Amino acid sequence: DMWTKVIDVELPAGVTLERSPGGPKSVAAAAELLSGAKFPVILNGAGVILSEGGVEASRQLAEKLSAPVCCNYQHNDAFPGNHPLYA
């Protein structure tokens, strides 16, 4: 039975990041992860709406990475719906 099959998996080492709003170490680590991602995807939500300039910053990041942007169901206004990278 696939739902109860026991398997061994190797888990990658965890990454310790600073808590929000994101200090310099967290931002640098996130930038490194994003720039090395093969297929980056951005998920926007309340943080983008509540932060000053969040939607614009998200748009600039998405365009720089050519990354599609998804919005959670409660904040579908967290990215322009008519933008080519809106998913």
N, C-alpha and C positions, 0 to 999 in steps of 0.2 A: 504494500500500500504506500503510495507516494506521499501521503499526508503525514504518516507516522514513521517514515524511514529515518533512521539515525545515520548521519554522515559526519565525517570529519572535514572541517574547513579551516583554512589558515586565515586569520583575521589580520588586517594591516594594523600597524601601531596607531594609537590614537594621537590626535593633534590637540594641544592645549591652546585655546584662543582666549583673549581678554573678553570680558563681558561687554555688552553694548554700552554706549554708542559706538564702540570700536576705537580703541587707542591705536597708536602708530604701529605697534607690533601686529595687531589683528588685521589692520588694513594692508600692511605689507604681506602678511601670510595669505590673505584672501586674494590679493593681486597676483601673487606667485601661483597660487592654485588655478585661478582663472586663466592666466596667460599660458599655462601649460596644458589646459584642458583640450581634449580632441574635439568635443562637441559640447561647448558650454551652453547652458540654458539658464535664464534668469527668472526667478519667481518673485513677483512684486506683491506686496500686501500692505498692511497697515503702516509698517515702518516707512515706506515710501510716501504714503499720504501724510503722515504726521511730521515727517522731517521737512525742514525748509529747503526747497529746491530739489526734493527727492525724485520727482517725476522727470525733471530735466536731466538730473545726474544719471538716472537710470537709462534714459534715452541715449545719452552720450556714451555710456558704458556699452550698451547693447550695440550701438553702431561701431564702436571701436573693435569689439570682439566678433561682430557679425553674429550675435547670439539672439535667438528668438526669446521673446519675453512672454511669460504666462502670468496671469493675475489670479489670485485666489478668488473664490466666488463672492466674498464679502466686499472686495475692493477692486471691482473690474474697471474702476477709474484710475488705477495706479499706473497705467501706461496708455498712450493714445491708441484707440481702437483702429484708427485709419493708418497707422504706421506699418510699413512693410514687414517689420520684425515682430509685430504683434501676433501671438499664437493663440 
